[in-house]
Amino acid sequence: MPGSIRKAQAAETEAALKTAAGRVFDRQGYLNTKITDITAEAGRSAGSFYNHFRSKEELLESLLADLLEAGDQDVLTSEEHSADLRDRAAIRWHVAQYWGFFREHRAVLIALRQAALIDQRFADRAAELLEPDVHHLADHLAHCERPEATALAIAGLCQQFAHTKLVEEQPLLAALTDEDAIDLLTGMIDRGING
């Protein structure tokens, strides 16, 4: 019994640290966040952090893995998911899923971008974690000449546009609603891959 209590407490501490990190990253930015900021936000000791993570980068990597796993479950369990990207509705569904994912997990995605800018090892690791999603999208693009390259181009387009609209809040996009943005990206991708 004591072992299971310790396990539950450890899981609770790890979850609290991850939740706190998301809030602190959102408020201060990844680069300005110290481990003590995260532990203070979580109401935990600094020493408890190192029982779960070796570094702030490892915590961020764990957050990314959690987000990707949850996102994959959402996609795999959705009855609306279609792998046929020759169909505009299937493209729109994928774009809407990404847009919602970016909006919901904005703080972590910004943190990933910031960490990748200053740490090539982390950038390589993040790319490695994201690779299965690129391959999943490429599987939907078998009708294209270069499915992997096309998948990366689509992912880059969606990521940068979401960042420009939802993070930078580019004034030229102020009047654009989420639905407008999704429709715009859908149209561009549809014309790009289907002619």
WOZI-V151905 format. One record per run of one state. SS is the DSSP state (A for helix, B for strand, O for the rest). FROM is the first residue (numbers start at 1). TO is the last residue. Records with the same first field share a line. If there is no record, write none. Layout:
BEGIN
SS=FROM-TO + FROM-TO
END
This chain:
BEGIN
O=1-1 + 29-34 + 43-45 + 51-55 + 78-87 + 105-105 + 119-119 + 140-146 + 167-170 + 174-177 + 195-195
A=2-28 + 35-42 + 46-50 + 56-77 + 88-104 + 106-118 + 120-139 + 147-166 + 171-173 + 178-194
END
